[in-house]
Amino acid sequence: MAHHPSPAEAPLHVAGRTYRHVDLRSLMTREELDATPYVLRVLIENVARRAPEALGRVLDRARGNGPACEVPLHPGRVMLHDTTCLPTLADFAALRDTVHELGGSAGDINPVIPADLVVDHSVIVESHGRPDALERNLDIDFRRNAERYAFIRWAERAIAGFRVVPPGKGIIHQVNMESLARVVEVDDTGAEPRLYPDTLVATDSHTPMINAIGVLGWGVGGLEAQAALLGEPVAIAFPRTVGVRLLGRLREGVTGTDLVLTLTRILRGMGVVDEFVEFTGPGAAALGWAERAAVANMAPEYGATCAFFPYDDVTAEYLRLTGRPPGHRAVVDAYLAAQGLKRVAGSPEPHYDRTVEVDLAAVEASVAGPLRPDQHLRLSDVPRSFREHAPARSPVPVGRTPGDAVPEAAVAIAAITSCTNTANPRLMVQAGLLARNAAAAGLTPKPWVKTSLSPGSRVVTRYLEAAGLLPALEEIGFHTAGYGCMTCIGNSGPLLPHMEDLAGQGRTLVAVLSGNRNFPGRVNPRTPLGYLASPPLVVAYALAGTVLHDFAATPLGTDGRGRPVYLADLWPDDAEVERTVGAALDPGAFVANTAAIREGDARWTSLPAPEGTRFPWAEASTYIRRPPYLRDLSRMPPEEPDVRGARPLLRLGDFVTTDHISPAGAIPRTGAAGRYLRDLGTDPRDLNQYATRRSNHEVMLRGAFTNPAVANLLLPEHDRGRGGHAISADGAVRPVYDAALTHARAGTPLVVFAGKGYGAGSSRDWAAKAQALLGVRAVVAEGFERIHRSNLIGMGVYPLCFAAGADAGSLELDGTETIDLEGLRDLRVGTNPVVLRISRNGAPREFAVTLRVDSRNELAYLRNGGLLPYVVRRVLDPAGAG
């Protein structure tokens, strides 16, 4: 390794005040800095300031001279939403209990960096299409989740540095971008204030939305977030970078959503998993902040860790628009310019590991679906895609709504939802203008379509009201149903009753939403197919009522004079959209919204909450239970054993997502989790969502792997379609939870086998927790999605990879085998060879697999049986835990 200077501090004078900062120019020459992607410059600053012992290796790698290395990022803050935060808070409370029981001080367990919780994942679209839908849904939300919210209120008082944005304020990523992100942080604790870039991790995979304004952040699992809160670095392998060089401009009528879906197809096809994507070129410099936000938000859909737009004049204008104080804006601009972190006209373009060029002028009207966000389609190709993916269908028409036959390929849900698109004023105004034009023509959505509007921020409502467009949206059924993720994460509520009946009869119903994910059944278990579309196209599909509609050739209806009305007749031109946005968007709305962002209404402030350093667990609770994985913990880590005598629990195919592993959506009353809750006296109408009961392991374990799409290839053909079944210790086929219990009673560890892309999807820590608590010691797959792999390690589960060209099919498993894993002792950072020995009828076969360990922290977690045991031991004995 070459000799490197120590990081030097430099003064910066802004408006008569002197600040100090770690000077990147003291670490790299001007030419080296210019060649380094902006996103890596942020990483280098963080390492220089927080982990200087790693700086030499990181600089060598950045210059292309050194070997692979880890980057220990110390984020400045952490964000959580309520369905991931509740398990995190339960773990915090359990950590305090365990430390206390082992003789330590429970009060020592506190975040060491600020933590913000945004309560946005629990509200459900139950009431819709009526003026009071918002308040009715909030009432239901508070009634169902009062115990959870009281727990949050306890944490708000008992845990230092923990702050809350209450229900009804907006979606985590939009709240972050509009109100919480500072772009540059000012540390006033020393003699002189110090400046450094705003960085964060958050427990939602769409955290990279904040990359749109030059803030580095990405999604992590709840376990990684807990580690960061407790002072552990978020250690990643030094990332490969992909430069996306944008050229030209979007054409008239082409939306930011069209751009996002096009880029998702291109980048997913390139294979950018675990890589850092940075947007460059003249097209990127000219792209508006809202379009940047949508592109960055979709990073997990194309697999990137982050999707970075460097700070520039467009960002500076966004900070002005959203009401950031002028003094702080001046500091942001001066600091980032001094550090070479501001992109200015004429700046040299950095060098990337790979570069792809995209002509914005080639983008056209698009949707994505019906199964994945990267299934990019021209609008005219939607009917064909439906027919290709829909199962055998019953004759048309089936059933009748009042006066109308429900057509083949009926749109059952049309939802304007999610931070991806509701953060974009142009898209929302476009939808409002189209709704106004449709209402003027006498058009309304078809009566079988459930319509809803779930803005990501209350600012959206303010500018739609200012533009006079909210009444038009309401006139055609798009009343505000809530300020939360809602339909985008599956909180879509029930379909209209006659549509529920049709779904029960086997009809293939469709959801159309302005969201970011459309995995089968994610939006609603009754809608196996879904299409992602821009907000105005969501309105258009609600009017059409079917995804087989040909918008170019077939009218949406007739006006009052009997003339046909086509989509082109309703679509507003770009000039009208720009005029409307310019007149309606006001910094004052953002300032007022930010000022009230932490103020809860009377439903929130009146919640009774316990007090004290340790949480008083209620054994009868169906929401909050003390986690089992920290009970009976020893003060010292056990020896690292190899896994011996294991049995295969599941053999799964490619692209099994966290939606398949961790239970999601409404809790079925007839399933194991529903029966458990009803046996405890829960009213069936209040079974709620799995997401709201993630702090009760009894519920989550009973729901693990119960997704109907889970096919266990170890089972006979006739049993595979049942979803969530496995072979018990006695050879019988039972639900996964029951089968795992039989192996646990016998003291037998378990192994899961899978294909490519295991664990894609939302950053659900419970997808890893469930496997660990079911007794799974290792997962052997062809490849892992980044967050899920980290979460498995955080729970002490070994993520093992097949050698190139090998897969689970080549093992010829039938479920009766015993499995040994050798090579798990004496693990090291890097790629560790592991022997997979499979025995059937006493005849062993050996296969080579590998275990990748990216950092010393991951090594410590595996040695301790997971992150949380490691943290307890570190608090009690800092020298003994590693």
GICOR-V792637 format. One record per backbone hydrogen bond with DSSP energy under -0.5 kcal/mol. NH is the residue of the N-H (numbers start at 1). CO is the residue of the C=O. E is the energy in kcal/mol with one decimal. If there is no record, write none. Layout:
# GICOR-V792637
NH/CO/E ; NH/CO/E
This chain:
# GICOR-V792637
10/21/-2.6 ; 12/19/-2.6 ; 14/12/-0.6 ; 14/17/-2.7 ; 17/14/-1.8 ; 19/12/-3.0 ; 20/193/-2.1 ; 21/10/-1.7 ; 23/8/-3.2 ; 24/22/-0.7 ; 26/23/-1.6 ; 27/24/-1.7 ; 28/24/-1.4 ; 33/29/-2.7 ; 34/30/-2.4 ; 35/31/-1.6 ; 36/32/-0.8 ; 36/33/-0.8 ; 40/37/-0.6 ; 41/37/-1.6 ; 42/38/-1.6 ; 43/39/-1.5 ; 44/40/-2.8 ; 45/41/-2.2 ; 46/42/-2.0 ; 47/43/-2.4 ; 48/44/-2.7 ; 49/45/-2.1 ; 50/46/-2.8 ; 51/47/-2.2 ; 54/51/-2.3 ; 55/52/-1.1 ; 56/52/-0.5 ; 58/54/-2.0 ; 59/55/-3.0 ; 60/56/-2.4 ; 61/57/-2.2 ; 62/58/-2.5 ; 63/59/-2.0 ; 64/61/-1.2 ; 65/60/-2.5 ; 66/60/-1.2 ; 71/236/-3.5 ; 72/70/-0.5 ; 73/71/-1.3 ; 73/234/-1.7 ; 75/73/-0.7 ; 76/199/-0.9 ; 77/199/-0.9 ; 78/114/-2.2 ; 79/201/-1.8 ; 80/116/-2.6 ; 82/118/-1.0 ; 84/81/-0.6 ; 85/81/-3.0 ; 86/82/-1.9 ; 88/84/-1.4 ; 89/85/-3.5 ; 90/86/-2.6 ; 91/87/-2.5 ; 92/88/-2.4 ; 93/89/-2.8 ; 94/90/-2.5 ; 95/91/-2.9 ; 96/92/-2.2 ; 97/93/-2.0 ; 98/94/-2.9 ; 99/95/-2.8 ; 100/96/-2.2 ; 101/97/-2.7 ; 102/98/-1.7 ; 103/100/-1.6 ; 104/99/-3.3 ; 106/104/-0.6 ; 108/105/-1.8 ; 109/106/-1.8 ; 110/108/-1.1 ; 111/160/-0.7 ; 112/229/-3.4 ; 114/76/-0.6 ; 115/161/-2.5 ; 116/78/-2.4 ; 117/163/-2.8 ; 118/80/-2.5 ; 119/117/-0.5 ; 119/165/-2.6 ; 120/118/-1.2 ; 125/491/-2.1 ; 126/124/-2.0 ; 133/130/-1.9 ; 134/480/-0.7 ; 136/132/-2.4 ; 137/133/-2.5 ; 138/134/-2.0 ; 139/135/-2.4 ; 140/136/-2.2 ; 141/137/-2.4 ; 142/138/-2.7 ; 143/139/-2.3 ; 144/140/-2.7 ; 145/141/-2.2 ; 146/142/-0.6 ; 146/143/-0.6 ; 149/145/-2.9 ; 150/146/-2.3 ; 151/147/-1.7 ; 152/148/-1.9 ; 153/149/-2.2 ; 154/150/-2.2 ; 155/151/-2.3 ; 156/152/-2.5 ; 157/153/-1.2 ; 157/154/-0.6 ; 158/154/-2.8 ; 159/155/-2.6 ; 160/158/-0.6 ; 162/159/-1.3 ; 163/115/-3.0 ; 163/161/-0.6 ; 165/117/-3.2 ; 166/164/-0.6 ; 169/166/-0.8 ; 170/483/-0.7 ; 171/456/-2.3 ; 175/171/-3.0 ; 176/172/-2.4 ; 177/173/-2.2 ; 178/174/-2.8 ; 179/175/-2.5 ; 180/175/-1.6 ; 181/176/-3.0 ; 184/182/-2.8 ; 185/196/-3.1 ; 187/185/-0.5 ; 187/194/-3.3 ; 188/186/-0.8 ; 194/187/-2.2 ; 195/20/-2.4 ; 196/185/-1.6 ; 198/183/-2.2 ; 200/216/-1.9 ; 201/77/-1.2 ; 202/218/-1.6 ; 203/79/-1.8 ; 204/202/-0.9 ; 207/204/-1.8 ; 208/205/-0.6 ; 209/206/-1.8 ; 210/207/-2.2 ; 211/208/-2.0 ; 212/209/-1.7 ; 213/210/-1.6 ; 214/211/-1.7 ; 214/309/-0.7 ; 215/210/-1.3 ; 216/198/-1.1 ; 217/215/-0.6 ; 218/200/-0.9 ; 220/202/-2.7 ; 225/221/-2.4 ; 226/222/-2.2 ; 227/223/-2.0 ; 228/224/-2.4 ; 229/225/-2.6 ; 230/226/-1.6 ; 231/228/-1.7 ; 232/227/-2.9 ; 234/73/-3.2 ; 235/233/-1.1 ; 236/71/-2.0 ; 238/69/-3.2 ; 242/276/-2.6 ; 243/354/-3.1 ; 244/242/-0.6 ; 244/278/-2.8 ; 245/243/-0.8 ; 245/356/-2.8 ; 246/244/-0.9 ; 246/280/-2.7 ; 247/358/-2.4 ; 254/251/-1.9 ; 259/255/-1.7 ; 260/256/-2.5 ; 261/257/-2.6 ; 262/258/-1.8 ; 263/259/-2.7 ; 264/260/-2.3 ; 265/261/-1.7 ; 266/262/-2.2 ; 267/263/-3.0 ; 268/264/-2.2 ; 269/265/-1.9 ; 270/266/-1.4 ; 271/267/-1.5 ; 272/302/-0.7 ; 274/303/-1.6 ; 275/272/-2.2 ; 276/240/-2.7 ; 277/275/-0.6 ; 277/306/-2.2 ; 278/242/-2.8 ; 279/308/-2.5 ; 280/244/-2.5 ; 283/246/-2.9 ; 284/246/-0.6 ; 285/281/-1.7 ; 286/282/-1.4 ; 287/283/-0.7 ; 287/284/-0.7 ; 292/288/-2.2 ; 293/289/-2.2 ; 294/290/-1.8 ; 295/291/-2.3 ; 296/292/-2.8 ; 297/293/-2.5 ; 298/294/-1.4 ; 299/296/-1.7 ; 300/297/-0.6 ; 301/298/-1.4 ; 302/298/-1.1 ; 302/299/-0.9 ; 303/299/-0.9 ; 304/299/-1.4 ; 305/275/-2.3 ; 306/275/-0.8 ; 308/277/-3.0 ; 309/211/-1.9 ; 310/308/-0.5 ; 311/341/-0.6 ; 316/312/-2.3 ; 317/313/-2.0 ; 318/314/-1.8 ; 319/315/-2.4 ; 320/316/-1.7 ; 321/317/-2.8 ; 322/318/-2.5 ; 323/320/-1.5 ; 324/319/-2.4 ; 329/325/-2.3 ; 330/326/-2.1 ; 331/327/-1.6 ; 332/328/-2.7 ; 333/329/-2.4 ; 334/330/-2.4 ; 335/331/-2.8 ; 336/332/-2.4 ; 337/333/-2.0 ; 338/334/-2.2 ; 339/335/-1.8 ; 340/337/-1.0 ; 341/336/-2.8 ; 342/336/-1.0 ; 343/311/-3.1 ; 343/341/-0.5 ; 344/342/-0.6 ; 347/344/-2.2 ; 351/35/-2.7 ; 353/241/-0.8 ; 354/241/-1.4 ; 356/243/-2.5 ; 358/245/-2.4 ; 360/247/-3.0 ; 360/358/-0.7 ; 362/359/-1.7 ; 363/360/-1.4 ; 367/377/-2.1 ; 368/532/-1.6 ; 369/375/-2.4 ; 370/530/-0.6 ; 375/372/-1.3 ; 376/374/-2.0 ; 377/367/-3.0 ; 379/365/-1.0 ; 381/378/-2.0 ; 382/379/-1.3 ; 385/381/-2.1 ; 386/382/-2.3 ; 387/383/-2.1 ; 388/384/-1.9 ; 389/385/-1.5 ; 390/386/-2.5 ; 398/406/-0.8 ; 401/404/-2.8 ; 403/401/-0.7 ; 404/401/-1.3 ; 406/399/-0.9 ; 407/405/-0.6 ; 410/407/-0.8 ; 411/545/-2.2 ; 412/410/-0.8 ; 412/510/-2.8 ; 413/510/-1.3 ; 414/450/-2.6 ; 415/512/-2.2 ; 416/452/-2.5 ; 417/415/-0.9 ; 421/418/-0.6 ; 421/514/-0.5 ; 422/418/-2.2 ; 423/419/-0.9 ; 424/421/-1.5 ; 425/423/-0.8 ; 428/424/-2.2 ; 429/425/-2.8 ; 430/426/-2.6 ; 431/427/-2.4 ; 432/428/-2.2 ; 433/429/-3.0 ; 434/430/-2.4 ; 435/431/-2.4 ; 436/432/-2.5 ; 437/433/-2.5 ; 438/434/-2.5 ; 439/435/-2.8 ; 440/436/-2.3 ; 441/437/-1.3 ; 442/439/-1.4 ; 443/438/-2.7 ; 446/542/-2.2 ; 449/446/-2.0 ; 450/412/-2.3 ; 451/449/-0.8 ; 452/414/-1.4 ; 453/479/-1.6 ; 454/416/-3.1 ; 458/169/-0.9 ; 460/457/-1.0 ; 461/457/-0.7 ; 462/458/-1.7 ; 463/459/-2.4 ; 464/460/-2.2 ; 465/461/-2.4 ; 466/462/-2.4 ; 467/463/-1.8 ; 468/465/-1.3 ; 469/464/-2.6 ; 470/464/-1.1 ; 473/469/-2.1 ; 474/470/-2.4 ; 475/471/-2.2 ; 476/472/-1.1 ; 477/474/-1.9 ; 478/473/-2.8 ; 479/477/-1.4 ; 481/453/-3.0 ; 482/453/-0.8 ; 484/482/-0.7 ; 485/120/-2.0 ; 486/120/-0.5 ; 488/485/-1.8 ; 489/486/-1.4 ; 490/487/-1.5 ; 491/486/-2.4 ; 492/490/-1.5 ; 492/523/-0.6 ; 499/496/-1.2 ; 500/496/-2.2 ; 501/497/-1.9 ; 502/498/-1.8 ; 503/499/-2.7 ; 504/500/-2.0 ; 505/501/-1.1 ; 506/503/-1.6 ; 507/502/-2.2 ; 509/507/-0.9 ; 509/526/-0.6 ; 510/410/-2.1 ; 511/529/-1.9 ; 512/413/-2.8 ; 513/531/-2.3 ; 514/415/-2.0 ; 521/527/-0.9 ; 522/519/-2.6 ; 523/519/-0.5 ; 527/524/-2.2 ; 528/526/-0.5 ; 529/509/-1.1 ; 530/370/-2.1 ; 531/511/-2.6 ; 532/368/-2.8 ; 533/513/-2.3 ; 538/534/-2.1 ; 539/535/-1.9 ; 540/536/-2.1 ; 541/537/-2.7 ; 542/538/-1.9 ; 543/539/-1.9 ; 544/540/-2.2 ; 545/541/-3.1 ; 547/409/-2.0 ; 549/546/-1.0 ; 551/549/-0.9 ; 554/550/-2.8 ; 556/565/-3.3 ; 557/565/-0.8 ; 559/563/-2.4 ; 562/559/-2.2 ; 565/557/-3.0 ; 566/564/-0.5 ; 567/551/-0.7 ; 569/566/-0.8 ; 570/566/-0.9 ; 570/567/-0.9 ; 571/567/-1.8 ; 577/573/-1.9 ; 578/574/-2.8 ; 579/575/-2.4 ; 580/576/-2.4 ; 581/577/-2.7 ; 582/578/-2.7 ; 583/579/-1.9 ; 584/580/-1.8 ; 585/581/-2.4 ; 589/586/-1.5 ; 590/586/-1.0 ; 591/587/-2.5 ; 592/588/-2.5 ; 593/589/-2.0 ; 594/590/-2.7 ; 595/591/-2.2 ; 596/592/-1.1 ; 597/594/-1.3 ; 599/596/-1.5 ; 600/598/-0.7 ; 604/601/-1.1 ; 605/601/-2.4 ; 606/602/-1.7 ; 607/604/-1.4 ; 617/615/-1.3 ; 619/617/-0.6 ; 621/618/-2.0 ; 625/623/-0.6 ; 625/695/-2.7 ; 630/627/-0.6 ; 631/628/-1.3 ; 633/630/-0.7 ; 641/639/-1.1 ; 643/821/-1.1 ; 644/642/-0.6 ; 646/819/-2.7 ; 647/749/-2.0 ; 649/751/-2.8 ; 650/751/-0.8 ; 652/753/-3.0 ; 655/756/-3.4 ; 656/653/-0.5 ; 657/655/-0.6 ; 658/760/-2.9 ; 660/657/-1.0 ; 661/657/-1.6 ; 662/658/-2.3 ; 667/688/-2.4 ; 668/666/-0.6 ; 671/668/-0.8 ; 674/668/-0.6 ; 675/671/-2.8 ; 676/672/-2.2 ; 677/673/-2.3 ; 678/674/-2.6 ; 679/675/-2.4 ; 680/676/-0.9 ; 680/677/-0.5 ; 681/678/-1.6 ; 682/677/-2.3 ; 686/683/-2.5 ; 687/684/-1.2 ; 690/665/-2.8 ; 692/689/-0.7 ; 693/689/-0.5 ; 693/690/-1.7 ; 694/691/-0.8 ; 696/693/-1.8 ; 697/695/-0.5 ; 699/696/-0.7 ; 700/696/-2.0 ; 701/697/-2.6 ; 702/698/-1.2 ; 703/699/-1.1 ; 704/700/-0.9 ; 704/701/-0.5 ; 705/661/-2.1 ; 706/703/-1.6 ; 707/660/-0.7 ; 710/707/-2.5 ; 711/709/-0.6 ; 712/710/-0.6 ; 713/651/-3.2 ; 713/711/-0.9 ; 715/712/-1.8 ; 719/716/-2.0 ; 720/716/-0.9 ; 720/717/-0.8 ; 721/717/-0.5 ; 722/719/-1.4 ; 723/720/-0.9 ; 726/734/-3.0 ; 728/726/-0.5 ; 728/732/-3.5 ; 731/728/-1.9 ; 734/726/-2.6 ; 734/732/-0.6 ; 736/724/-2.4 ; 739/735/-2.9 ; 740/736/-2.9 ; 741/737/-1.8 ; 742/738/-1.5 ; 743/739/-1.4 ; 744/740/-2.4 ; 745/741/-2.4 ; 746/742/-1.1 ; 747/744/-1.4 ; 748/743/-2.8 ; 749/747/-0.6 ; 750/775/-2.2 ; 751/647/-1.9 ; 752/778/-2.0 ; 753/650/-2.7 ; 754/780/-2.5 ; 755/653/-1.9 ; 758/755/-0.5 ; 758/783/-2.8 ; 759/656/-3.2 ; 760/656/-0.6 ; 760/757/-1.3 ; 764/762/-2.5 ; 765/763/-0.8 ; 767/764/-1.0 ; 768/764/-0.5 ; 768/765/-1.0 ; 769/765/-2.7 ; 770/766/-2.6 ; 771/767/-0.7 ; 772/768/-2.3 ; 773/769/-2.7 ; 774/770/-1.7 ; 775/772/-1.1 ; 776/771/-2.7 ; 777/750/-2.9 ; 778/750/-1.0 ; 779/798/-2.5 ; 780/752/-2.9 ; 781/779/-0.6 ; 781/800/-2.7 ; 782/755/-1.5 ; 783/755/-1.3 ; 785/758/-2.7 ; 789/785/-2.3 ; 790/786/-2.0 ; 791/787/-2.4 ; 792/788/-2.5 ; 793/789/-1.9 ; 794/790/-2.3 ; 795/791/-1.1 ; 795/792/-0.8 ; 796/793/-1.9 ; 797/792/-2.9 ; 798/777/-2.4 ; 799/797/-0.6 ; 800/779/-3.1 ; 800/798/-0.9 ; 801/850/-2.8 ; 802/781/-1.8 ; 803/848/-0.8 ; 806/803/-2.4 ; 810/807/-0.9 ; 811/808/-1.4 ; 812/809/-1.2 ; 818/839/-2.3 ; 819/646/-2.3 ; 820/837/-2.5 ; 821/643/-3.4 ; 822/835/-2.3 ; 827/824/-0.5 ; 830/853/-2.8 ; 832/830/-0.6 ; 832/851/-2.8 ; 834/849/-3.0 ; 835/822/-3.2 ; 836/834/-0.6 ; 836/847/-3.0 ; 837/820/-2.9 ; 837/835/-0.7 ; 838/836/-0.6 ; 838/845/-2.9 ; 839/818/-2.9 ; 840/843/-1.5 ; 843/840/-1.8 ; 844/842/-0.7 ; 845/838/-2.3 ; 847/836/-2.3 ; 849/834/-2.6 ; 849/847/-0.6 ; 850/801/-2.2 ; 851/832/-2.5 ; 852/799/-0.6 ; 853/830/-2.9 ; 853/851/-0.5 ; 854/852/-0.5 ; 859/855/-1.8 ; 860/856/-2.2 ; 861/857/-2.3 ; 862/858/-2.3 ; 863/859/-2.2 ; 864/860/-1.6 ; 865/861/-0.5 ; 865/862/-0.8 ; 866/861/-3.5 ; 867/794/-2.9 ; 868/794/-0.5 ; 870/866/-1.5 ; 871/867/-2.5 ; 872/868/-2.3 ; 873/869/-2.2 ; 874/870/-2.5 ; 875/871/-2.5 ; 876/872/-2.1 ; 877/873/-2.9 ; 880/877/-1.4 ; 881/877/-1.1
